[in-house]
């Protein structure tokens, strides 16, 4: 007597499969819904309000003269002399900080990639500047280092001059004499650890067999760095430059604390100019339009950063 065989299982119809797949996706996404709603309320609604304000001529000192002007505030943003100066200062400040930070970060990453006694302590100390609050870092540089009376730089100059028989060295007001370099140096000090961490991660992700093969073939350290390490770090360098640009282009703390945009608007960048337009000139519409322009510029940069990050993940998965 033969056992009865079970009836063959029939596949569910395509429509039912799609419905069940959609339900399972929503079950996985539902716990993220409160975070999505919170993000929309906190970020997108204020941005929509900023867009609306940017279409009005609105000065708080003239409350009865508020009126809709369309895109005239955006035309003002792209034609105003002060804003053009602020854009130029923003480009100079951002490019200087990012490029110098990447070069210094690469050098420090190459040093920390080697084994030596106290490497963990050295890494911790080099990362510390990035953990300092921006306002605190700006105050440190303004008063403890740049101050012409008791700052560290003038103290070192006076000590060097006294070594050669002079009574005192020159008293230099670093912030007034070199405002843009003063801001750039303080930001480089703070952002170099960030670049160092990204590039150090890239160095430690190098395939060891490739480096060993280069050493066996007799390649010098410089040739190995130029033809193997540097091409490998290209995407990490791009990522550091893009992320650094996104953050540094929004710098307000250092400019406000160290120079307050002066002297003569020589360090006034876009965020600080928006602050002046909003809280000194009380032109809400113009400030909102300038803020929208900065946001869209940051979105463009962030898009390239996300593409670079995605390419890095794809490269790691393919290994």
C-alpha positions as CSV (number, residue, x, y, z in Angstrom):
1,X,0.0,0.0,0.0
2,X,1.6,3.3,-1.1
3,X,1.5,6.4,1.1
4,X,-0.6,9.3,-0.2
5,X,1.6,12.1,-1.6
6,X,1.0,15.6,-0.4
7,X,-0.7,17.9,-3.0
8,X,1.8,20.2,-4.7
9,X,2.0,23.7,-3.3
10,X,0.8,26.4,-5.7
11,X,2.5,29.7,-5.8
12,X,0.4,32.7,-4.8
13,X,-0.8,35.0,-7.6
14,X,1.6,37.9,-8.5
15,X,-0.8,40.5,-7.1
16,X,-1.0,38.8,-3.7
17,X,2.8,38.5,-3.6
18,X,3.2,42.2,-4.3
19,X,0.7,43.1,-1.7
20,X,2.4,41.0,1.0
21,X,5.8,42.4,0.0
22,X,4.4,45.9,0.4
23,X,2.9,45.1,3.8
24,X,6.2,43.7,5.0
25,X,8.1,46.7,3.8
26,X,5.8,49.1,5.7
27,X,6.1,46.9,8.8
28,X,9.9,47.4,8.7
29,X,9.6,51.2,8.0
30,X,6.8,52.0,10.4
31,X,9.2,52.3,13.5
32,X,11.1,55.0,11.6
33,X,7.9,57.1,11.0
34,X,8.2,59.2,14.2
35,X,11.8,60.1,13.4
36,X,10.7,61.0,9.8
37,X,7.9,63.2,11.1
38,X,10.2,64.9,13.7
39,X,12.8,65.6,10.9
40,X,10.2,67.1,8.7
41,X,8.9,69.4,11.4
42,X,12.3,70.5,12.6
43,X,14.0,71.0,9.3
44,X,11.6,71.2,6.3
45,X,8.9,73.4,7.8
46,X,11.4,76.1,8.8
47,X,13.0,75.9,5.3
48,X,9.6,76.3,3.7
49,X,9.0,79.3,6.0
50,X,12.3,80.7,4.9
51,X,11.4,80.3,1.2
52,X,8.1,82.2,1.8
53,X,9.9,85.0,3.7
54,X,12.5,85.3,0.9
55,X,9.7,86.4,-1.5
56,X,8.8,89.5,0.7
57,X,10.4,92.8,1.3
58,X,10.3,92.8,5.0
59,X,12.1,95.2,7.3
60,X,11.1,94.9,11.0
61,X,11.8,98.6,11.5
62,X,9.1,99.3,8.9
63,X,6.3,96.8,9.8
64,X,3.6,98.5,7.7
65,X,5.7,98.3,4.4
66,X,5.9,94.5,4.1
67,X,4.9,93.4,0.6
68,X,5.4,90.5,-1.8
69,X,8.3,91.1,-4.3
70,X,8.8,87.7,-5.9
71,X,12.4,86.9,-6.8
72,X,13.7,90.5,-6.3
73,X,15.5,89.5,-3.1
74,X,17.4,86.8,-5.0
75,X,18.3,89.3,-7.6
76,X,19.7,91.5,-4.8
77,X,21.7,88.6,-3.4
78,X,23.5,88.1,-6.7
79,X,24.1,91.8,-7.5
80,X,24.8,93.3,-4.1
81,X,28.5,94.4,-3.6
82,X,28.7,93.3,0.0
83,X,27.3,89.9,-0.8
84,X,29.7,89.4,-3.7
85,X,32.5,90.3,-1.3
86,X,31.1,87.8,1.2
87,X,31.0,85.1,-1.5
88,X,34.6,85.7,-2.4
89,X,35.7,85.6,1.2
90,X,33.7,82.4,1.7
91,X,35.5,80.8,-1.2
92,X,39.0,81.9,-0.1
93,X,38.3,80.9,3.5
94,X,36.8,77.5,2.7
95,X,39.3,76.5,0.0
96,X,42.3,77.5,2.2
97,X,41.1,75.7,5.3
98,X,40.1,72.5,3.4
99,X,43.3,72.3,1.3
100,X,45.7,73.0,4.1
101,X,43.8,70.6,6.5
102,X,43.9,67.8,3.9
103,X,47.6,68.2,3.4
104,X,48.4,68.3,7.1
105,X,45.9,65.5,7.8
106,X,47.6,63.3,5.2
107,X,51.0,63.9,6.7
108,X,49.8,63.1,10.2
109,X,47.9,60.0,9.0
110,X,51.0,58.7,7.4
111,X,52.9,59.1,10.6
112,X,50.2,57.5,12.7
113,X,49.9,54.6,10.4
114,X,53.3,53.4,11.5
115,X,53.8,51.5,14.7
116,X,55.7,53.3,17.5
117,X,55.5,53.5,21.3
118,X,52.8,55.9,22.5
119,X,50.8,55.8,19.2
120,X,47.5,55.6,21.0
121,X,48.3,58.6,23.1
122,X,49.5,60.6,20.1
123,X,46.2,59.8,18.2
124,X,44.2,60.9,21.2
125,X,46.1,64.2,21.5
126,X,45.9,64.9,17.8
127,X,42.1,64.3,17.7
128,X,41.5,66.6,20.7
129,X,41.3,69.9,18.7
130,X,38.3,68.5,16.7
131,X,36.5,67.9,20.0
132,X,36.8,71.5,21.2
133,X,33.6,73.6,20.8
134,X,34.0,76.0,17.9
135,X,33.4,79.1,20.1
136,X,35.8,77.9,22.7
137,X,38.5,77.2,20.1
138,X,38.0,80.7,18.6
139,X,38.3,82.4,22.0
140,X,41.4,80.3,22.7
141,X,43.1,81.5,19.5
142,X,41.9,85.1,19.9
143,X,43.0,85.6,23.5
144,X,45.6,83.0,24.3
145,X,47.5,83.1,21.0
146,X,46.8,86.2,18.9
147,X,46.5,88.8,21.7
148,X,49.1,91.5,21.2
149,X,49.8,92.0,24.9
150,X,49.9,88.5,26.4
151,X,49.4,86.2,23.5
152,X,51.6,83.2,22.8
153,X,52.8,84.3,19.4
154,X,54.2,87.7,20.6
155,X,55.6,86.0,23.7
156,X,57.6,83.6,21.5
157,X,58.8,86.5,19.3
158,X,59.9,88.5,22.4
159,X,61.7,85.4,23.7
160,X,63.6,84.9,20.4
161,X,64.5,88.6,20.2
162,X,65.8,88.5,23.8
163,X,68.0,85.5,22.9
164,X,69.8,87.7,20.4
165,X,70.3,90.6,22.8
166,X,67.3,92.8,22.1
167,X,65.2,94.2,24.9
168,X,61.9,93.2,23.3
169,X,60.5,91.9,20.1
170,X,57.8,93.6,17.9
171,X,54.3,93.8,19.2
172,X,52.0,92.6,16.4
173,X,48.3,92.7,16.4
174,X,47.8,89.5,14.5
175,X,44.0,89.8,14.1
176,X,44.1,93.4,12.8
177,X,47.1,92.9,10.6
178,X,46.3,89.4,9.2
179,X,42.6,88.8,9.7
180,X,42.0,86.2,7.1
181,X,45.1,84.1,7.9
182,X,44.2,84.4,11.6
183,X,40.8,82.8,11.0
184,X,42.2,80.2,8.5
185,X,44.9,79.0,11.0
186,X,42.4,78.6,13.8
187,X,40.0,76.6,11.6
188,X,42.9,74.5,10.2
189,X,43.9,73.6,13.8
190,X,40.4,72.4,14.4
191,X,39.7,70.6,11.1
192,X,43.0,68.9,10.5
193,X,42.1,66.0,13.0
194,X,38.9,65.4,11.0
195,X,40.9,65.0,7.7
196,X,43.5,62.9,9.5
197,X,40.8,60.4,10.8
198,X,39.3,60.0,7.3
199,X,42.7,59.5,5.6
200,X,44.0,57.2,8.4
201,X,41.0,55.0,7.8
202,X,41.9,54.9,4.2
203,X,45.5,54.0,4.9
204,X,44.4,51.1,7.2
205,X,42.1,49.9,4.5
206,X,44.9,49.3,2.0
207,X,45.4,45.7,0.9
208,X,48.6,44.5,2.6
209,X,49.5,42.0,-0.1
210,X,49.8,44.9,-2.6
211,X,52.2,46.8,-0.4
212,X,54.2,43.6,0.3
213,X,54.5,42.9,-3.4
214,X,55.8,46.4,-4.0
215,X,58.4,46.0,-1.3
216,X,59.5,42.6,-2.8
217,X,59.8,44.2,-6.2
218,X,62.2,46.8,-4.8
219,X,59.9,49.9,-5.0
220,X,61.0,52.8,-2.9
221,X,58.8,54.3,-0.2
222,X,58.2,57.4,-2.4
223,X,57.3,55.3,-5.4
224,X,54.9,53.1,-3.3
225,X,53.2,56.2,-2.0
226,X,52.9,57.8,-5.4
227,X,51.7,54.9,-7.4
228,X,49.8,52.8,-4.8
229,X,48.9,54.7,-1.7
230,X,47.9,58.0,-3.2
231,X,45.6,56.4,-5.9
232,X,44.0,54.3,-3.2
233,X,43.4,57.4,-1.0
234,X,41.9,59.4,-3.9
235,X,38.3,58.8,-2.9
236,X,39.1,59.3,0.8
237,X,40.7,62.7,-0.1
238,X,37.7,63.6,-2.1
239,X,35.4,62.6,0.7
240,X,37.4,64.7,3.2
241,X,37.4,67.7,0.9
242,X,33.6,67.5,0.2
243,X,32.6,67.0,3.9
244,X,35.1,69.7,5.0
245,X,33.6,72.1,2.4
246,X,30.1,71.4,3.6
247,X,31.0,72.3,7.2
248,X,33.6,75.1,6.7
249,X,31.4,77.0,4.2
250,X,28.9,77.4,7.1
251,X,31.5,78.8,9.5
252,X,30.1,81.6,11.7
253,X,31.7,81.1,15.1
254,X,35.3,81.8,14.2
255,X,34.5,84.8,12.1
256,X,32.2,86.3,14.7
257,X,34.5,85.6,17.6
258,X,37.9,86.5,16.2
259,X,37.4,89.3,13.7
260,X,33.7,90.1,13.5
261,X,34.0,90.3,9.8
262,X,36.7,93.0,9.8
263,X,38.6,95.0,9.4
264,X,36.9,96.4,6.3
265,X,34.8,93.2,5.7
266,X,38.0,91.4,4.8
267,X,36.7,88.2,6.6
268,X,33.0,88.6,6.2
269,X,31.7,85.3,4.8
270,X,28.2,84.4,3.8
271,X,26.9,83.2,7.1
272,X,28.2,86.3,8.9
273,X,26.8,88.6,6.2
274,X,23.4,86.9,6.6
275,X,23.7,87.5,10.3
276,X,24.4,91.2,9.6
277,X,21.6,91.5,7.2
278,X,19.2,89.8,9.6
279,X,20.2,91.3,13.0
280,X,21.8,94.6,12.0
281,X,19.9,95.8,8.9
282,X,16.7,93.9,9.9
283,X,16.1,92.9,6.3
284,X,14.4,89.6,6.8
285,X,13.6,89.0,3.1
286,X,17.1,89.6,1.9
287,X,18.6,87.4,4.7
288,X,16.2,84.6,3.9
289,X,17.1,84.7,0.2
290,X,20.8,84.6,1.0
291,X,20.2,81.7,3.4
292,X,18.3,79.8,0.7
293,X,21.2,80.3,-1.8
294,X,23.6,78.9,0.8
295,X,21.4,75.9,1.5
296,X,21.1,75.0,-2.2
297,X,24.9,75.4,-2.6
298,X,25.4,73.1,0.4
299,X,22.9,70.6,-1.2
300,X,25.0,70.5,-4.4
301,X,28.2,69.8,-2.4
302,X,26.4,67.2,-0.3
303,X,25.2,65.4,-3.4
304,X,28.8,64.9,-4.5
305,X,29.8,63.8,-1.0
306,X,27.0,61.2,-0.9
307,X,28.1,59.8,-4.3
308,X,31.7,59.6,-3.1
309,X,30.5,57.8,0.1
310,X,28.4,55.4,-2.0
311,X,31.3,54.6,-4.2
312,X,33.5,53.8,-1.2
313,X,30.9,51.4,0.2
314,X,30.5,49.7,-3.2
315,X,34.3,49.3,-3.4
316,X,34.4,47.8,0.1
317,X,31.5,45.4,-0.7
318,X,33.2,44.2,-3.9
319,X,36.4,43.2,-2.1
